[in-house]
Amino acid sequence: MAKVVAINISKEKGIPKEQIEKGTFVENFGLEGDAHAGDWHRQISLLGQESIDKIKALGMEELEAGNFAENITTEGITLYELPIGTRLKIGVTIQEVTQIGKECHQRCAIFHTVGDCVMPREGIFTRVIQGGLVLPGDTIEIIEEDR
């Protein structure tokens, strides 16, 4: 069963996000209070705990949810294999996959430490179709795949 491990937020772009107890996701905007929220295609970023664990295994055991600047840390779903257009029910929200990975213009501290970073390959982005509250432990379901 796929689930939310953590909800993460930052007031500024370009810094790791901090874990919060719950997140309010706003339709066509993103996570309330997050620097990346807005009317664009990358409102929410997601990364799997499994991806984080790959980098931890390279010697960065101290990594935790939010260190890759992801809004939602997940478990039990291979995010980067989802086709663009897939709709996910995350807690009470509905989110649509808009982008898989991203170009890394400036190598982050994680890359410089271990020689790799998974976010550019395995992180995904969504836009909020239906807003609501999301909590760690909430389930994630694929409700529609665009193939």
C-alpha positions as CSV (number, residue, x, y, z in Angstrom):
1,M,0.0,0.0,0.0
2,A,1.4,3.4,-1.0
3,K,1.4,6.1,1.6
4,V,2.6,9.6,2.6
5,V,5.7,9.4,4.8
6,A,6.1,13.2,5.3
7,I,4.8,16.6,4.2
8,N,7.6,19.2,3.8
9,I,7.6,22.9,3.2
10,S,10.0,25.8,2.8
11,K,9.4,29.6,2.6
12,E,12.2,30.1,0.2
13,K,13.3,28.3,-3.0
14,G,16.6,26.5,-3.2
15,I,16.8,25.2,0.4
16,P,15.8,21.9,2.0
17,K,12.2,21.7,3.3
18,E,11.1,21.1,6.9
19,Q,8.6,18.5,7.9
20,I,5.2,19.7,9.0
21,E,2.4,17.8,10.8
22,K,-0.2,18.4,8.0
23,G,-0.4,20.2,4.7
24,T,-3.2,22.2,3.2
25,F,-3.2,21.7,-0.5
26,V,-5.0,24.3,-2.6
27,E,-6.6,23.6,-6.0
28,N,-4.6,25.0,-8.9
29,F,-2.0,26.5,-6.4
30,G,-0.1,23.9,-4.4
31,L,0.9,23.5,-0.8
32,E,-0.2,26.5,1.2
33,G,2.8,28.5,2.5
34,D,5.4,26.8,0.2
35,A,7.7,28.8,-1.9
36,H,7.0,26.7,-5.0
37,A,3.3,27.0,-4.9
38,G,1.6,29.0,-7.7
39,D,-0.3,28.7,-10.9
40,W,2.1,26.5,-12.9
41,H,2.7,22.9,-13.7
42,R,5.1,22.1,-10.8
43,Q,3.0,23.0,-7.8
44,I,3.9,19.9,-5.8
45,S,7.1,17.8,-5.8
46,L,7.2,14.2,-4.7
47,L,10.0,11.8,-4.0
48,G,9.9,8.2,-2.7
49,Q,11.6,7.2,0.5
50,E,13.0,4.3,-1.6
51,S,14.9,6.9,-3.7
52,I,16.2,8.7,-0.6
53,D,17.4,5.3,0.8
54,K,19.5,4.9,-2.4
55,I,21.5,8.0,-1.5
56,K,21.6,7.1,2.2
57,A,23.3,3.8,1.1
58,L,26.0,5.8,-0.6
59,G,27.1,7.2,2.8
60,M,24.7,9.9,3.7
61,E,22.8,8.1,6.5
62,E,21.7,11.5,8.0
63,L,19.3,12.3,5.1
64,E,15.7,12.6,5.9
65,A,12.4,13.6,4.3
66,G,12.5,17.1,2.9
67,N,16.3,17.2,2.2
68,F,15.7,16.9,-1.5
69,A,13.2,19.8,-1.3
70,E,10.2,17.5,-2.0
71,N,6.8,18.5,-0.7
72,I,5.6,14.9,-0.2
73,T,7.8,12.0,0.7
74,T,6.1,8.7,-0.3
75,E,6.5,5.0,0.3
76,G,5.3,2.0,-1.7
77,I,4.9,3.6,-5.1
78,T,7.4,3.9,-7.9
79,L,6.7,7.6,-8.8
80,Y,9.0,8.0,-11.7
81,E,7.3,5.2,-13.6
82,L,4.0,6.9,-13.6
83,P,3.0,8.4,-17.0
84,I,2.4,12.2,-17.2
85,G,-1.4,12.7,-16.8
86,T,-1.8,10.0,-14.1
87,R,-4.1,11.2,-11.4
88,L,-3.3,10.3,-7.8
89,K,-5.6,10.4,-4.8
90,I,-3.3,11.5,-2.0
91,G,-5.3,11.7,1.2
92,V,-8.4,13.6,0.2
93,T,-6.6,15.5,-2.6
94,I,-6.5,14.7,-6.3
95,Q,-3.2,15.5,-8.0
96,E,-2.1,15.1,-11.6
97,V,1.4,14.1,-12.7
98,T,2.8,16.9,-14.9
99,Q,6.6,16.2,-15.0
100,I,9.0,13.3,-14.3
101,G,12.4,14.5,-13.0
102,K,13.9,17.9,-13.6
103,E,17.1,19.3,-14.9
104,C,19.6,20.0,-12.2
105,H,21.2,23.4,-13.1
106,Q,23.4,23.6,-10.1
107,R,24.7,20.5,-8.4
108,C,23.4,20.3,-4.9
109,A,25.4,19.5,-1.7
110,I,24.1,15.9,-1.9
111,F,25.6,15.5,-5.4
112,H,28.9,17.0,-4.3
113,T,29.1,14.7,-1.3
114,V,28.2,11.3,-2.8
115,G,28.5,12.0,-6.6
116,D,24.8,11.5,-7.2
117,C,21.3,12.9,-6.6
118,V,18.1,11.1,-7.3
119,M,15.7,14.0,-7.5
120,P,16.5,14.9,-11.1
121,R,15.7,11.4,-12.2
122,E,13.2,10.0,-9.7
123,G,11.3,13.0,-8.3
124,I,8.0,13.9,-9.9
125,F,5.8,17.0,-10.0
126,T,2.0,17.4,-9.8
127,R,-0.6,20.0,-10.0
128,V,-3.5,20.0,-7.5
129,I,-6.8,19.2,-9.1
130,Q,-8.8,18.9,-5.8
131,G,-7.4,20.5,-2.7
132,G,-7.6,19.4,1.0
133,L,-5.6,18.3,4.0
134,V,-2.9,15.7,3.7
135,L,-1.3,14.0,6.7
136,P,1.7,11.6,7.1
137,G,0.2,8.1,6.9
138,D,-2.5,9.0,4.3
139,T,-2.8,6.6,1.5
140,I,-1.9,7.2,-2.1
141,E,-4.0,5.6,-4.9
142,I,-3.7,5.7,-8.6
143,I,-7.1,6.7,-9.8
144,E,-6.5,7.3,-13.5
145,E,-3.6,6.6,-15.8
146,D,-3.1,8.3,-19.1
147,R,-1.4,5.7,-21.3
